[in-house]
Amino acid sequence: MMTAARPGDTGLAGPGELDRYPYANGANAANAPGVDRAERVPPVWDGSEADMGRVGRRNAGSRGRGLHGQLVQQLGQMIVSGDLGADRPLVPEEIGQRFEVSRTVVRESLRVLEAKGLVSARPNVGTRVRPVSDWNLLDPDIIEWRAYGPQRDDQRRELCELRWTIEPLAARLAAGHGREDIQQRLADMVEIMGHSAAQGDTVTFGRADAEFHTLLLSLAGNRMLEHLSGIVTSALHVSGGPSGGCERPVETSVGQHMRIVDAIGSGDATAAESAMRQLLAAHGEAGGQGSGTPVDHVVPAPREH
């Protein structure tokens, strides 16, 4: 059985401390066509993972998914945090003994880390930690590991700046595409956000928020922008809500999201872009943290690799 790093070796979380984002499930409520928005029953999550879209799958079922995922998580955090510095050799036998896992688990975990640019394996040299310049900084795992480690302030600032580049353009482009099905889904997400905000359900609010931004990028009609949706979702997870160390501006945020939907529905590209900039500005003001960011966050749960 794999264990966390021995006390005194690193600042890694211990067993049972890697859990995060326990999503609540609710009953699905259908909305009849032609019903006024104010009179409709707010749609809610039905527990179907398909409704989460293409990204952001951090449901309770993914937590602690196998020794392989846990080892990737542990080693990835150690590398990103600097506990394992650049050019540090990684000896599979030592890793297996320390974490009490098989050679196969170690080998597959190192392959995942190599794909992320964190380590390199060469004949007659072995496996070594690579410098930051070689990391895939757009990888969702690395984004989260950086956001919950010593580089958290830089990571969150960089994510905010990247969103300012991506999302206003996506909103502008989305206004030129008459995809009524996706526009309706965007409106549904806003209704879910409003309903969950009234209920104090920040978990469901966060899920709907992530799905909203994923749908918006898909509506832009630019596949390269859509490919960046995982970055935006990761940014929302690490910068908003109680788990990110700040309170999300819930009531204001719902109205701002709806203004984006209305602008897209009317085909007003300028208004859609402006509304998105206002949303990002409000989120940035509420989420500004600087050096005072709490450091005792629970790190993300391992994904299935």
C-alpha positions as CSV (number, residue, x, y, z in Angstrom):
1,M,0.0,0.0,0.0
2,M,1.3,3.4,-1.0
3,T,2.0,5.9,1.7
4,A,2.8,9.6,1.8
5,A,6.3,10.8,2.1
6,R,7.9,10.1,5.4
7,P,7.6,12.9,8.0
8,G,10.4,15.4,7.7
9,D,11.1,14.6,4.0
10,T,8.7,17.0,2.4
11,G,5.6,19.0,3.0
12,L,3.3,16.5,1.2
13,A,-0.2,15.9,2.4
14,G,-0.7,12.7,4.3
15,P,-3.2,9.9,3.4
16,G,-6.8,11.0,3.3
17,E,-5.7,14.7,2.7
18,L,-5.9,14.6,-1.1
19,D,-9.7,14.8,-1.4
20,R,-11.3,17.8,-3.0
21,Y,-14.5,18.9,-4.8
22,P,-17.1,16.5,-3.5
23,Y,-19.9,17.3,-5.9
24,A,-23.5,17.3,-4.8
25,N,-26.1,15.5,-6.8
26,G,-29.6,16.8,-7.4
27,A,-32.7,15.8,-9.3
28,N,-33.1,17.0,-12.9
29,A,-35.8,19.5,-13.6
30,A,-37.1,20.0,-17.1
31,N,-38.1,23.4,-18.5
32,A,-41.0,23.6,-20.8
33,P,-40.5,25.7,-24.0
34,G,-42.1,29.1,-24.0
35,V,-42.2,29.5,-20.3
36,D,-40.9,32.9,-19.1
37,R,-37.5,32.8,-17.6
38,A,-38.7,34.1,-14.3
39,E,-41.3,31.4,-14.0
40,R,-39.2,28.4,-15.0
41,V,-38.1,25.8,-12.6
42,P,-34.3,26.2,-12.4
43,P,-32.5,23.2,-13.9
44,V,-30.3,21.3,-11.6
45,W,-27.6,18.7,-11.9
46,D,-28.9,15.2,-12.3
47,G,-25.6,13.6,-11.3
48,S,-24.8,12.6,-14.9
49,E,-21.1,13.1,-15.6
50,A,-21.9,13.7,-19.2
51,D,-23.5,17.0,-18.2
52,M,-20.1,18.2,-17.0
53,G,-18.9,18.7,-20.6
54,R,-15.5,17.9,-21.8
55,V,-13.4,19.2,-18.9
56,G,-13.4,19.6,-15.2
57,R,-14.2,16.1,-14.2
58,R,-13.3,16.2,-10.5
59,N,-16.2,14.2,-9.1
60,A,-16.0,12.3,-5.9
61,G,-15.6,9.0,-7.8
62,S,-12.2,10.1,-9.2
63,R,-10.6,10.7,-5.7
64,G,-7.8,8.3,-4.9
65,R,-8.2,6.4,-8.1
66,G,-5.5,3.8,-7.9
67,L,-1.9,3.7,-6.8
68,H,-0.8,4.9,-10.2
69,G,-2.8,8.1,-10.0
70,Q,-1.8,8.7,-6.4
71,L,1.9,8.3,-7.2
72,V,1.6,10.7,-10.2
73,Q,0.0,13.2,-7.8
74,Q,2.7,12.8,-5.1
75,L,5.7,13.0,-7.4
76,G,4.2,15.8,-9.4
77,Q,3.6,17.9,-6.3
78,M,7.1,17.2,-5.1
79,I,8.6,18.3,-8.4
80,V,6.5,21.4,-8.9
81,S,7.0,22.5,-5.3
82,G,10.8,22.2,-5.7
83,D,11.2,19.3,-3.2
84,L,12.7,17.5,-6.2
85,G,14.9,20.1,-7.9
86,A,15.9,20.2,-11.6
87,D,18.3,17.5,-12.7
88,R,17.5,15.5,-9.6
89,P,17.8,11.8,-10.4
90,L,14.7,9.6,-9.8
91,V,15.6,6.0,-9.1
92,P,12.6,3.7,-9.7
93,E,13.7,1.2,-7.1
94,E,14.0,3.9,-4.4
95,I,10.6,5.4,-5.4
96,G,9.0,2.0,-5.2
97,Q,10.4,1.3,-1.7
98,R,9.5,4.7,-0.4
99,F,5.9,4.7,-1.5
100,E,5.5,0.9,-1.3
101,V,4.3,0.4,-4.8
102,S,5.4,-2.0,-7.6
103,R,7.9,-1.4,-10.3
104,T,5.1,-1.3,-12.8
105,V,3.3,1.5,-11.0
106,V,6.5,3.5,-10.7
107,R,7.3,3.0,-14.4
108,E,3.8,4.0,-15.6
109,S,3.7,7.0,-13.3
110,L,7.1,8.3,-14.6
111,R,5.8,7.9,-18.1
112,V,2.9,10.2,-17.3
113,L,5.2,12.8,-15.7
114,E,7.5,12.6,-18.7
115,A,4.5,13.4,-21.0
116,K,3.9,16.5,-18.9
117,G,7.5,17.6,-19.4
118,L,8.4,17.2,-15.7
119,V,11.0,14.4,-16.1
120,S,13.1,12.9,-18.9
121,A,14.3,9.4,-19.3
122,R,17.4,8.6,-21.2
123,P,19.5,5.5,-21.7
124,N,22.6,5.3,-19.5
125,V,21.4,8.5,-17.7
126,G,18.2,7.4,-16.1
127,T,15.2,9.5,-15.2
128,R,15.8,13.1,-14.1
129,V,13.7,16.1,-13.2
130,R,13.5,18.7,-16.0
131,P,13.8,22.5,-15.5
132,V,10.6,24.6,-15.4
133,S,11.2,25.8,-18.9
134,D,10.5,22.3,-20.2
135,W,7.3,21.8,-18.3
136,N,3.9,21.8,-20.0
137,L,2.6,24.7,-18.1
138,L,-0.8,24.4,-19.8
139,D,-1.4,20.9,-18.4
140,P,-4.3,21.0,-16.0
141,D,-2.5,18.9,-13.4
142,I,0.6,21.2,-13.4
143,I,-1.7,24.2,-13.2
144,E,-3.3,22.9,-10.1
145,W,0.0,21.7,-8.5
146,R,1.5,25.2,-9.0
147,A,-1.6,26.9,-7.7
148,Y,-1.5,25.0,-4.4
149,G,2.3,25.2,-3.9
150,P,4.9,27.9,-3.4
151,Q,4.2,29.4,-6.9
152,R,0.5,29.9,-6.2
153,D,0.5,33.7,-6.5
154,D,2.4,33.7,-9.8
155,Q,0.2,30.8,-11.1
156,R,-3.1,32.6,-10.3
157,R,-1.9,35.8,-11.8
158,E,-0.8,34.1,-15.0
159,L,-4.1,32.3,-15.2
160,C,-6.1,35.5,-14.8
161,E,-4.0,37.2,-17.5
162,L,-4.5,34.2,-19.8
163,R,-8.3,34.3,-19.3
164,W,-8.3,38.0,-20.2
165,T,-6.8,37.0,-23.5
166,I,-9.0,34.1,-24.2
167,E,-12.5,34.7,-23.0
168,P,-13.4,38.2,-24.2
169,L,-12.5,37.0,-27.7
170,A,-14.5,33.8,-27.3
171,A,-17.5,35.8,-26.2
172,R,-17.2,38.1,-29.2
173,L,-16.9,35.2,-31.6
174,A,-19.8,33.3,-29.9
175,A,-22.2,36.2,-30.6
176,G,-21.7,35.5,-34.3
177,H,-22.9,31.9,-34.1
178,G,-26.6,31.2,-34.0
179,R,-26.4,27.9,-32.1
180,E,-29.7,28.1,-30.2
181,D,-29.1,24.8,-28.4
182,I,-25.8,26.0,-26.9
183,Q,-27.3,29.4,-26.1
184,Q,-30.1,27.7,-24.2
185,R,-27.6,25.6,-22.4
186,L,-25.7,28.7,-21.4
187,A,-28.9,30.2,-20.0
188,D,-29.6,26.9,-18.1
189,M,-26.2,27.2,-16.5
190,V,-26.9,30.7,-15.3
191,E,-30.2,29.6,-13.9
192,I,-28.5,26.8,-12.0
193,M,-26.0,29.3,-10.7
194,G,-28.8,31.6,-9.5
195,H,-30.7,28.7,-7.8
196,S,-27.6,27.3,-6.2
197,A,-26.5,30.7,-5.0
198,A,-29.9,31.2,-3.3
199,Q,-29.4,27.8,-1.6
200,G,-25.9,28.5,-0.6
201,D,-24.7,25.6,-2.7
202,T,-21.2,26.7,-3.8
203,V,-20.3,23.3,-5.1
204,T,-23.1,23.2,-7.7
205,F,-22.5,26.9,-8.4
206,G,-18.9,26.1,-9.3
207,R,-19.9,23.2,-11.5
208,A,-22.4,25.3,-13.5
209,D,-19.9,28.1,-13.7
210,A,-17.2,25.8,-15.2
211,E,-19.7,24.3,-17.7
212,F,-20.8,27.8,-18.7
213,H,-17.3,28.9,-19.7
214,T,-16.6,25.5,-21.4
215,L,-19.8,25.9,-23.5
216,L,-18.9,29.5,-24.3
217,L,-15.5,28.5,-25.7
218,S,-17.2,25.8,-27.8
219,L,-19.7,28.3,-29.2
220,A,-16.9,30.5,-30.4
221,G,-16.4,28.2,-33.4
222,N,-12.6,28.2,-33.0
223,R,-11.2,24.7,-32.2
224,M,-8.0,26.1,-30.8
225,L,-9.9,28.3,-28.3
226,E,-12.1,25.3,-27.4
227,H,-9.0,23.3,-26.8
228,L,-8.1,25.8,-24.0
229,S,-11.3,25.2,-22.1
230,G,-9.4,22.9,-19.7
231,I,-7.2,25.9,-18.7
232,V,-10.2,28.1,-18.0
233,T,-11.8,25.3,-15.9
234,S,-8.7,24.8,-13.9
235,A,-8.4,28.5,-13.4
236,L,-11.9,28.6,-12.0
237,H,-11.2,25.7,-9.6
238,V,-8.0,27.2,-8.2
239,S,-9.1,30.9,-8.0
240,G,-12.7,30.9,-7.1
241,G,-14.9,29.7,-4.2
242,P,-13.9,28.7,-0.7
243,S,-11.5,26.0,-1.9
244,G,-9.5,28.8,-3.7
245,G,-9.1,30.9,-0.6
246,C,-11.7,33.6,-1.5
247,E,-15.4,34.0,-1.7
248,R,-16.9,34.1,-5.2
249,P,-19.0,37.2,-5.9
250,V,-22.1,35.0,-6.3
251,E,-25.1,37.4,-6.7
252,T,-23.2,39.9,-8.9
253,S,-21.7,37.0,-10.9
254,V,-25.0,35.5,-11.9
255,G,-26.2,38.8,-13.4
256,Q,-23.0,39.3,-15.3
257,H,-23.2,35.8,-16.7
258,M,-26.7,36.5,-17.9
259,R,-25.7,39.7,-19.6
260,I,-23.2,37.7,-21.6
261,V,-26.0,35.2,-22.6
262,D,-28.3,38.1,-23.6
263,A,-25.6,39.7,-25.7
264,I,-24.8,36.5,-27.5
265,G,-28.5,35.8,-28.1
266,S,-28.9,39.2,-29.7
267,G,-25.8,38.7,-31.8
268,D,-24.1,41.8,-30.3
269,A,-20.4,40.9,-30.4
270,T,-19.3,44.1,-28.8
271,A,-21.7,43.8,-25.9
272,A,-20.7,40.2,-25.3
273,E,-17.0,41.0,-25.2
274,S,-17.7,43.9,-22.9
275,A,-19.8,41.8,-20.5
276,M,-17.1,39.2,-20.3
277,R,-14.5,41.8,-19.5
278,Q,-16.7,43.1,-16.7
279,L,-17.2,39.6,-15.3
280,L,-13.4,39.0,-15.3
281,A,-12.7,42.3,-13.7
282,A,-15.2,41.7,-10.9
283,H,-13.8,38.2,-10.4
284,G,-10.3,39.5,-10.3
285,E,-11.2,42.2,-7.7
286,A,-12.9,39.7,-5.5
287,G,-10.2,37.0,-5.9
288,G,-7.2,39.3,-5.5
289,Q,-5.1,37.6,-2.8
290,G,-1.4,38.5,-3.2
291,S,1.0,37.2,-0.6
292,G,-1.7,36.7,2.0
293,T,-3.2,33.6,0.3
294,P,-3.7,30.8,2.8
295,V,-1.2,27.9,2.3
296,D,-3.1,25.1,4.0
297,H,-5.3,24.2,1.1
298,V,-6.2,20.6,0.4
299,V,-4.4,19.7,-2.8
300,P,-6.4,18.4,-5.8
301,A,-7.3,14.7,-6.0
302,P,-5.4,12.6,-8.6
303,R,-6.9,12.2,-12.0
304,E,-7.1,8.9,-13.8
305,H,-4.1,8.8,-16.2
